[in-house]
Amino acid sequence: MGRILLLVVAVIVGFFLLGTLLSLVAGIVKWALIIGVVILAVTALSKILRSRDAG
């Protein structure tokens, strides 16, 4: 009975740790996407302004 409870507790702790790690990874991916969109917008805007000045 003690081993079963220990196994159940270990599985629950594993799920908590897995959830924490997944949320951390999701947060990192979210910020990477936001930074990528900002860089893409700045690059596109600078190309538009540069082509407008050349013409």
Helices and strands as residue ranges (DSSP letters): H 2-54
